[in-house]
């Protein structure tokens, strides 16, 4: 064998070895991913050190099971919350007049952020101010998912929730306030990897106590949304996500109807309730359409830019 042939043989051998190593490593990685994907919720719970039995809600404010209160009970409710509440509207479960919510809304800004607008009114209102104008029979608040990574302490979470409740009670004392449990997350939530079910459980147990202190009711919907592992039932969520599918929202609404809080209607009147619009943009459109000035023929070009955090996900709506 010539010197060049020897060198060629060595090169071929090295390349073959590299190919074998690459295939082996790839096989191990793929196998690991398949095993991870096939893990049950209970296995994930054990590996996360999560103990579902630690979730014990003890409070006189917890709503017990009742007969189905029916559609009228839902119609008389204003739903306050974040993206999962918005999804109730998007899935046709409630009307625009039945909710005050915004995607990404956290408890720290729920009392102060101006997100609600009414037809014929260019003013943006906070949730408590909007409630005072809408005069609902009762309010169901579902917030906390956007604080569910555990970076906010339970004490700070409860302080901000207390501020929201106090503001609503001050602005409109005639409505019944029901605090819904912060929804659980499914065990597989890789689109939102920082979510912490133990932190969410802690928030909920503290919320039940807060409700007792502030004369509100606590809807422990987590008990119907969780599976045996203590995480959210995966059939109620989009894949690897923390947002509900329509089936999850329907299960939540059914739980609400069968854990009803019925009291005497304390509202002095239900007159002059304004009509909600979906967003500031839609109301601006209505305002412009009523303007007698004729639009110019000159076309204008606009550019919208947005940023998506790499650690999460979400949606972009126009």
C-alpha contacts under 8 A as a table, 3 or more apart, distances in Angstrom:
res1	aa1	res2	aa2	distance
1	X	5	X	5.98
1	X	6	X	6.45
2	X	5	X	5.13
2	X	6	X	6.27
3	X	6	X	5.11
3	X	7	X	6.30
4	X	7	X	5.08
4	X	8	X	6.14
5	X	8	X	5.02
5	X	9	X	6.12
6	X	9	X	5.09
6	X	10	X	6.26
7	X	10	X	5.14
7	X	11	X	6.23
8	X	11	X	5.09
8	X	12	X	6.16
9	X	12	X	5.08
9	X	13	X	6.14
10	X	13	X	5.07
10	X	14	X	6.17
11	X	14	X	5.17
11	X	15	X	6.15
12	X	15	X	5.13
12	X	16	X	6.07
13	X	16	X	5.06
13	X	17	X	6.16
14	X	17	X	5.10
14	X	18	X	6.16
15	X	18	X	5.04
15	X	19	X	6.13
16	X	19	X	5.04
16	X	20	X	6.25
17	X	20	X	5.11
17	X	21	X	6.19
18	X	21	X	5.10
18	X	22	X	6.05
19	X	22	X	5.12
19	X	23	X	6.14
20	X	23	X	5.18
20	X	24	X	6.12
21	X	24	X	5.07
21	X	25	X	6.10
22	X	25	X	5.24
22	X	26	X	6.02
23	X	26	X	5.12
23	X	27	X	6.01
24	X	27	X	5.07
24	X	28	X	6.26
25	X	28	X	5.13
25	X	29	X	6.24
26	X	29	X	5.13
26	X	30	X	6.02
27	X	30	X	5.18
27	X	31	X	5.90
28	X	31	X	5.06
28	X	32	X	6.05
29	X	32	X	5.02
29	X	33	X	6.21
30	X	33	X	5.07
30	X	34	X	6.14
31	X	34	X	5.08
31	X	35	X	6.12
32	X	35	X	5.09
32	X	36	X	6.09
33	X	36	X	4.99
33	X	37	X	6.03
34	X	37	X	5.04
34	X	38	X	6.13
35	X	38	X	5.08
35	X	39	X	6.29
36	X	39	X	5.30
39	X	43	X	6.09
39	X	44	X	6.64
40	X	43	X	5.20
40	X	44	X	6.41
41	X	44	X	5.12
41	X	45	X	6.12
41	X	187	X	5.45
41	X	188	X	7.51
41	X	229	X	5.94
41	X	231	X	7.33
42	X	45	X	4.99
42	X	46	X	6.30
42	X	228	X	7.68
42	X	229	X	4.90
43	X	46	X	5.20
43	X	47	X	6.28
44	X	47	X	5.09
44	X	48	X	6.00
44	X	187	X	6.53
45	X	48	X	5.10
45	X	49	X	6.15
45	X	50	X	5.01
45	X	51	X	7.07
45	X	187	X	7.16
45	X	229	X	6.50
45	X	230	X	7.88
45	X	231	X	7.87
46	X	49	X	5.09
46	X	50	X	6.01
46	X	51	X	7.48
47	X	50	X	7.60
50	X	197	X	7.75
50	X	198	X	6.65
51	X	54	X	5.84
51	X	230	X	7.50
52	X	55	X	5.83
52	X	228	X	7.99
52	X	229	X	6.29
52	X	230	X	4.56
52	X	231	X	7.83
53	X	56	X	7.14
53	X	230	X	7.83
55	X	201	X	6.03
55	X	202	X	7.84
55	X	205	X	7.53
56	X	205	X	7.12
57	X	204	X	7.66
57	X	205	X	5.29
57	X	208	X	6.89
58	X	62	X	7.72
58	X	205	X	7.49
58	X	208	X	7.33
58	X	209	X	7.83
59	X	62	X	5.79
59	X	208	X	5.91
59	X	209	X	6.00
59	X	212	X	6.78
60	X	212	X	6.45
61	X	208	X	6.45
61	X	209	X	7.57
61	X	211	X	6.01
61	X	212	X	5.02
61	X	215	X	7.83
61	X	216	X	6.77
61	X	217	X	4.83
61	X	218	X	5.54
62	X	208	X	6.69
62	X	217	X	6.02
62	X	218	X	4.65
62	X	219	X	6.04
62	X	220	X	6.64
63	X	217	X	6.46
63	X	218	X	6.01
63	X	219	X	5.64
63	X	220	X	7.24
63	X	259	X	5.80
63	X	260	X	7.14
63	X	261	X	7.15
64	X	259	X	5.68
64	X	260	X	7.93
65	X	258	X	5.80
65	X	259	X	4.60
65	X	260	X	7.47
66	X	69	X	7.72
66	X	258	X	5.06
66	X	259	X	5.12
66	X	260	X	6.17
67	X	257	X	7.98
67	X	258	X	5.52
67	X	259	X	7.59
67	X	260	X	7.87
68	X	257	X	5.33
68	X	258	X	4.50
68	X	259	X	7.68
68	X	260	X	7.64
69	X	72	X	7.37
69	X	73	X	5.70
69	X	257	X	5.19
69	X	258	X	6.28
69	X	260	X	6.24
70	X	73	X	5.68
70	X	74	X	7.06
70	X	257	X	6.28
71	X	74	X	5.15
71	X	75	X	6.16
72	X	75	X	4.94
72	X	76	X	6.21
73	X	76	X	5.35
73	X	77	X	6.66
73	X	257	X	7.09
73	X	260	X	7.92
74	X	77	X	5.22
74	X	257	X	7.27
75	X	78	X	7.99
75	X	98	X	7.31
76	X	136	X	6.52
76	X	137	X	5.31
76	X	138	X	6.52
77	X	98	X	6.61
77	X	136	X	6.34
77	X	137	X	6.08
77	X	138	X	4.97
77	X	139	X	5.54
77	X	140	X	6.80
78	X	97	X	7.85
78	X	98	X	4.71
78	X	99	X	5.29
78	X	100	X	7.36
78	X	136	X	6.04
78	X	137	X	7.76
78	X	138	X	6.31
78	X	139	X	4.79
78	X	140	X	6.25
79	X	85	X	6.89
79	X	98	X	5.96
79	X	99	X	4.48
79	X	100	X	6.31
79	X	101	X	7.63
79	X	139	X	6.02
79	X	140	X	5.04
79	X	141	X	6.16
79	X	142	X	7.75
80	X	85	X	6.85
80	X	99	X	5.72
80	X	100	X	4.91
80	X	101	X	5.36
80	X	127	X	7.90
80	X	139	X	7.03
80	X	140	X	6.03
80	X	141	X	4.66
80	X	142	X	6.20
80	X	143	X	7.85
81	X	84	X	7.28
81	X	85	X	5.34
81	X	86	X	7.59
81	X	100	X	6.77
81	X	101	X	4.68
81	X	102	X	6.77
81	X	105	X	7.28
81	X	141	X	5.73
81	X	142	X	4.78
81	X	143	X	5.18
82	X	85	X	5.46
82	X	86	X	6.40
82	X	101	X	5.15
82	X	102	X	4.86
82	X	103	X	4.86
82	X	104	X	5.96
82	X	105	X	5.17
82	X	106	X	7.58
82	X	142	X	7.20
82	X	143	X	6.25
82	X	145	X	7.91
83	X	86	X	4.87
83	X	87	X	6.16
83	X	101	X	7.18
83	X	102	X	6.00
83	X	103	X	4.02
83	X	104	X	6.29
83	X	105	X	7.62
83	X	243	X	7.74
84	X	87	X	4.93
84	X	88	X	6.59
84	X	103	X	7.81
84	X	243	X	6.26
84	X	244	X	6.48
84	X	249	X	7.96
85	X	88	X	5.11
85	X	89	X	6.98
85	X	99	X	7.48
85	X	101	X	6.29
85	X	142	X	7.40
86	X	89	X	5.34
86	X	90	X	6.30
86	X	99	X	7.77
86	X	101	X	6.00
86	X	102	X	6.61
86	X	103	X	6.91
87	X	90	X	4.72
87	X	91	X	5.90
87	X	244	X	7.84
88	X	91	X	5.31
88	X	92	X	6.40
88	X	93	X	5.22
88	X	94	X	6.02
88	X	246	X	7.89
88	X	249	X	6.60
89	X	92	X	5.14
89	X	93	X	5.75
89	X	94	X	5.02
89	X	95	X	5.96
89	X	96	X	6.67
89	X	99	X	7.70
90	X	93	X	7.71
91	X	94	X	8.00
91	X	246	X	6.58
92	X	95	X	6.96
93	X	250	X	7.91
94	X	98	X	6.05
94	X	99	X	7.52
95	X	98	X	5.27
95	X	99	X	7.23
96	X	99	X	5.92
96	X	276	X	6.41
96	X	277	X	6.87
96	X	278	X	6.42
97	X	275	X	6.82
97	X	276	X	5.47
97	X	277	X	7.89
100	X	115	X	7.83
100	X	116	X	6.53
100	X	127	X	6.62
100	X	130	X	8.00
101	X	105	X	7.63
101	X	115	X	7.61
102	X	105	X	5.61
102	X	115	X	7.08
104	X	146	X	6.19
105	X	109	X	7.08
105	X	110	X	6.61
105	X	143	X	7.71
105	X	146	X	6.66
106	X	109	X	5.87
106	X	110	X	6.22
106	X	143	X	6.85
106	X	144	X	6.28
106	X	145	X	7.57
106	X	146	X	5.26
106	X	147	X	6.19
107	X	110	X	5.03
107	X	111	X	7.77
107	X	143	X	6.30
107	X	144	X	6.07
107	X	146	X	7.87
107	X	147	X	7.28
107	X	157	X	7.04
107	X	160	X	6.14
107	X	161	X	6.28
108	X	111	X	7.63
108	X	157	X	7.53
108	X	160	X	5.58
108	X	161	X	7.80
109	X	112	X	5.40
109	X	113	X	5.48
110	X	113	X	5.90
110	X	126	X	7.85
110	X	127	X	7.09
110	X	164	X	6.67
111	X	126	X	6.50
111	X	127	X	6.35
111	X	128	X	6.58
111	X	163	X	7.03
111	X	164	X	4.84
111	X	167	X	6.98
112	X	126	X	5.72
112	X	127	X	7.65
113	X	125	X	7.92
113	X	126	X	5.53
113	X	127	X	7.68
114	X	124	X	5.39
114	X	125	X	4.71
114	X	126	X	4.18
114	X	127	X	7.16
115	X	124	X	6.04
115	X	125	X	5.99
115	X	126	X	5.98
115	X	127	X	7.21
115	X	279	X	7.88
116	X	124	X	5.50
116	X	125	X	5.00
116	X	126	X	6.38
116	X	127	X	6.82
116	X	130	X	6.57
116	X	276	X	7.72
116	X	277	X	7.97
116	X	279	X	7.11
116	X	280	X	7.68
117	X	121	X	6.90
117	X	122	X	7.02
117	X	123	X	6.40
117	X	124	X	5.07
117	X	125	X	6.22
117	X	276	X	6.24
117	X	277	X	6.06
117	X	278	X	7.69
117	X	279	X	6.54
117	X	280	X	6.15
117	X	283	X	7.52
118	X	121	X	5.49
118	X	122	X	7.52
118	X	123	X	7.88
118	X	274	X	6.24
118	X	275	X	5.51
118	X	276	X	4.44
118	X	277	X	5.33
118	X	283	X	7.28
119	X	274	X	7.10
119	X	275	X	5.58
119	X	276	X	6.04
119	X	277	X	5.83
119	X	283	X	6.00
119	X	286	X	7.90
120	X	283	X	7.01
120	X	286	X	7.63
120	X	287	X	6.79
121	X	283	X	7.72
122	X	280	X	7.64
122	X	283	X	7.27
122	X	284	X	7.24
124	X	280	X	7.55
125	X	129	X	5.85
125	X	130	X	5.75
126	X	129	X	5.23
126	X	130	X	6.03
127	X	130	X	5.00
127	X	131	X	6.09
127	X	168	X	8.00
128	X	131	X	5.10
128	X	132	X	6.40
128	X	164	X	7.62
128	X	167	X	6.10
128	X	168	X	4.72
128	X	171	X	6.30
128	X	172	X	7.73
129	X	132	X	5.17
129	X	133	X	6.60
129	X	168	X	7.74
129	X	171	X	6.54
130	X	133	X	5.14
130	X	134	X	6.10
131	X	134	X	5.00
131	X	135	X	5.85
131	X	136	X	6.82
131	X	168	X	7.30
131	X	171	X	7.82
131	X	172	X	6.92
132	X	135	X	5.52
132	X	168	X	7.84
132	X	171	X	5.75
132	X	172	X	4.98
133	X	273	X	6.14
133	X	274	X	6.98
134	X	273	X	5.27
134	X	274	X	6.62
135	X	172	X	7.46
135	X	174	X	7.90
135	X	175	X	7.24
135	X	267	X	7.51
135	X	270	X	6.43
135	X	273	X	7.10
136	X	139	X	6.75
136	X	175	X	6.20
137	X	174	X	7.85
137	X	175	X	5.45
137	X	176	X	6.71
137	X	265	X	6.87
137	X	267	X	7.41
138	X	175	X	4.98
138	X	176	X	4.46
138	X	177	X	5.92
138	X	178	X	7.49
139	X	175	X	6.81
139	X	176	X	6.14
139	X	177	X	4.99
139	X	178	X	6.00
140	X	177	X	6.28
140	X	178	X	4.80
140	X	179	X	5.88
140	X	180	X	6.54
141	X	177	X	7.70
141	X	178	X	6.34
141	X	179	X	5.03
141	X	180	X	5.72
142	X	179	X	6.57
142	X	180	X	5.08
142	X	181	X	6.76
142	X	182	X	6.35
142	X	183	X	7.95
143	X	146	X	7.59
143	X	180	X	7.78
143	X	182	X	6.12
144	X	147	X	5.07
144	X	148	X	6.17
144	X	182	X	5.41
144	X	183	X	7.96
144	X	200	X	7.89
145	X	148	X	4.95
145	X	182	X	6.18
145	X	183	X	6.75
146	X	149	X	7.60
147	X	150	X	6.66
147	X	151	X	7.32
147	X	152	X	6.57
148	X	151	X	7.79
148	X	195	X	5.43
148	X	196	X	5.96
148	X	197	X	7.44
148	X	199	X	6.62
148	X	200	X	5.77
149	X	152	X	7.74
149	X	194	X	5.25
149	X	195	X	4.18
149	X	196	X	5.08
149	X	199	X	7.28
150	X	153	X	6.77
150	X	195	X	7.22
150	X	196	X	5.90
150	X	199	X	5.20
150	X	200	X	7.49
152	X	156	X	6.42
152	X	157	X	6.36
153	X	156	X	5.29
153	X	157	X	6.15
154	X	157	X	4.98
154	X	158	X	6.09
154	X	199	X	7.73
154	X	202	X	6.70
154	X	203	X	5.67
154	X	206	X	7.40
155	X	158	X	5.28
155	X	159	X	6.16
156	X	159	X	5.00
156	X	160	X	6.27
157	X	160	X	5.37
157	X	161	X	6.23
157	X	203	X	7.20
158	X	161	X	4.93
158	X	162	X	5.93
158	X	203	X	7.45
158	X	206	X	7.07
158	X	207	X	6.78
158	X	210	X	7.50
159	X	162	X	5.09
159	X	163	X	6.29
160	X	163	X	5.03
160	X	164	X	6.43
161	X	164	X	5.12
161	X	165	X	6.32
162	X	165	X	5.14
162	X	166	X	6.00
162	X	210	X	7.49
163	X	166	X	5.13
163	X	167	X	6.11
164	X	167	X	5.18
164	X	168	X	6.31
165	X	168	X	5.18
165	X	169	X	6.14
165	X	177	X	7.95
166	X	169	X	5.11
166	X	170	X	6.04
167	X	170	X	5.06
167	X	171	X	6.08
168	X	171	X	5.17
168	X	172	X	5.83
168	X	173	X	7.14
169	X	172	X	5.34
169	X	173	X	4.52
169	X	174	X	7.84
169	X	175	X	7.87
170	X	173	X	6.00
172	X	175	X	6.60
174	X	266	X	5.40
174	X	267	X	5.15
174	X	268	X	7.86
175	X	266	X	7.32
175	X	267	X	7.14
176	X	216	X	7.19
177	X	216	X	5.39
177	X	217	X	6.58
178	X	216	X	5.85
178	X	217	X	4.73
178	X	218	X	5.74
178	X	219	X	6.69
179	X	207	X	7.73
179	X	211	X	7.36
179	X	216	X	7.24
179	X	217	X	6.15
179	X	218	X	4.91
179	X	219	X	6.01
180	X	218	X	5.91
180	X	219	X	4.62
180	X	220	X	6.41
180	X	221	X	6.73
181	X	204	X	5.59
181	X	207	X	7.70
181	X	218	X	7.15
181	X	219	X	6.03
181	X	220	X	5.34
181	X	221	X	5.93
181	X	222	X	6.17
182	X	200	X	6.49
182	X	203	X	7.43
182	X	204	X	6.25
182	X	222	X	7.49
183	X	200	X	7.85
183	X	221	X	7.53
183	X	222	X	6.01
183	X	225	X	7.51
183	X	232	X	7.82
184	X	197	X	6.50
184	X	200	X	6.96
184	X	201	X	7.97
184	X	222	X	6.29
184	X	225	X	7.04
184	X	226	X	6.69
184	X	231	X	6.01
184	X	232	X	4.97
185	X	189	X	7.15
185	X	195	X	7.44
185	X	197	X	6.53
185	X	231	X	5.84
185	X	232	X	4.87
185	X	242	X	5.41
186	X	189	X	6.01
186	X	231	X	5.06
186	X	232	X	4.13
186	X	233	X	6.07
186	X	234	X	5.47
186	X	237	X	7.29
186	X	240	X	7.71
186	X	241	X	7.57
186	X	242	X	6.62
187	X	231	X	5.51
187	X	232	X	6.87
187	X	234	X	7.58
188	X	234	X	7.84
188	X	239	X	7.95
188	X	240	X	5.21
188	X	241	X	7.51
189	X	192	X	5.52
189	X	193	X	5.91
189	X	195	X	7.80
189	X	239	X	7.69
189	X	240	X	4.13
189	X	241	X	4.92
189	X	242	X	6.28
190	X	193	X	4.72
190	X	240	X	5.23
190	X	241	X	6.89
191	X	240	X	5.69
191	X	241	X	5.54
191	X	242	X	7.99
191	X	311	X	7.64
191	X	312	X	5.81
191	X	313	X	6.44
192	X	195	X	6.17
192	X	240	X	7.86
192	X	241	X	6.62
192	X	242	X	7.14
192	X	311	X	6.86
192	X	312	X	5.12
192	X	313	X	7.22
193	X	311	X	7.49
193	X	312	X	7.65
196	X	199	X	5.37
196	X	200	X	6.46
197	X	200	X	4.96
197	X	201	X	6.16
197	X	231	X	7.01
198	X	201	X	5.10
198	X	202	X	6.30
199	X	202	X	5.02
199	X	203	X	6.30
200	X	203	X	5.06
200	X	204	X	6.30
201	X	204	X	5.14
201	X	205	X	6.31
202	X	205	X	5.35
202	X	206	X	6.29
203	X	206	X	5.26
203	X	207	X	6.04
204	X	207	X	4.88
204	X	208	X	6.29
205	X	208	X	5.34
205	X	209	X	6.75
206	X	209	X	5.22
206	X	210	X	6.25
207	X	210	X	4.87
207	X	211	X	6.13
207	X	218	X	7.48
208	X	211	X	5.23
208	X	212	X	6.57
208	X	217	X	7.84
208	X	218	X	5.61
209	X	212	X	5.22
209	X	213	X	6.47
210	X	213	X	5.06
210	X	214	X	6.19
211	X	214	X	5.14
211	X	215	X	5.88
211	X	216	X	4.61
211	X	217	X	5.64
211	X	218	X	6.19
212	X	215	X	5.50
212	X	216	X	6.26
212	X	217	X	7.15
213	X	216	X	7.78
217	X	261	X	7.82
219	X	256	X	7.43
219	X	259	X	7.46
220	X	223	X	6.24
221	X	224	X	5.58
221	X	225	X	6.41
221	X	252	X	6.71
221	X	255	X	6.61
221	X	256	X	7.56
222	X	225	X	4.95
222	X	226	X	5.81
222	X	232	X	7.94
223	X	226	X	5.70
224	X	227	X	7.88
224	X	251	X	7.72
224	X	252	X	7.69
224	X	255	X	7.29
225	X	232	X	5.56
225	X	233	X	5.90
225	X	236	X	7.64
225	X	248	X	7.57
225	X	251	X	7.57
225	X	252	X	7.32
226	X	229	X	7.55
226	X	230	X	5.55
226	X	231	X	5.28
226	X	232	X	4.13
226	X	233	X	5.06
227	X	230	X	5.65
227	X	231	X	6.02
227	X	232	X	5.92
227	X	233	X	4.89
228	X	231	X	7.57
232	X	236	X	7.58
233	X	236	X	5.78
233	X	237	X	7.48
234	X	237	X	5.47
234	X	238	X	7.91
234	X	239	X	7.79
235	X	238	X	7.91
235	X	247	X	7.82
235	X	248	X	7.46
236	X	244	X	5.67
236	X	245	X	5.63
236	X	246	X	7.63
236	X	247	X	5.74
236	X	248	X	4.01
236	X	249	X	7.65
237	X	240	X	7.83
237	X	241	X	6.35
237	X	242	X	6.27
237	X	243	X	5.65
237	X	244	X	4.44
237	X	245	X	5.13
237	X	248	X	6.52
238	X	241	X	5.21
238	X	242	X	7.05
238	X	243	X	6.17
238	X	244	X	6.27
238	X	245	X	5.81
244	X	247	X	7.52
244	X	248	X	5.19
244	X	249	X	6.04
245	X	248	X	5.25
245	X	249	X	6.41
246	X	249	X	5.03
246	X	250	X	6.00
247	X	250	X	5.02
247	X	251	X	6.18
248	X	251	X	5.12
248	X	252	X	6.27
249	X	252	X	5.04
249	X	253	X	6.19
250	X	253	X	5.06
250	X	254	X	6.11
251	X	254	X	5.12
251	X	255	X	6.22
252	X	255	X	5.14
252	X	256	X	6.26
253	X	256	X	4.99
253	X	257	X	6.27
254	X	257	X	5.12
254	X	258	X	6.30
255	X	258	X	5.18
255	X	259	X	6.18
256	X	259	X	5.26
256	X	260	X	6.37
257	X	260	X	5.65
267	X	270	X	7.17
270	X	273	X	6.69
277	X	280	X	7.56
277	X	282	X	6.76
277	X	283	X	6.28
278	X	282	X	6.51
278	X	283	X	7.85
279	X	282	X	5.40
279	X	283	X	6.57
280	X	283	X	5.31
280	X	284	X	6.19
281	X	284	X	5.04
281	X	285	X	6.24
282	X	285	X	5.07
282	X	286	X	6.48
283	X	286	X	5.02
283	X	287	X	6.28
284	X	287	X	4.98
284	X	288	X	6.16
285	X	288	X	5.13
285	X	289	X	6.10
286	X	289	X	5.15
286	X	290	X	6.48
287	X	290	X	5.41
287	X	291	X	6.69
288	X	291	X	5.17
291	X	294	X	7.98
308	X	312	X	7.68
308	X	313	X	6.68
308	X	314	X	7.67
309	X	312	X	5.68
309	X	313	X	6.73
310	X	313	X	7.24
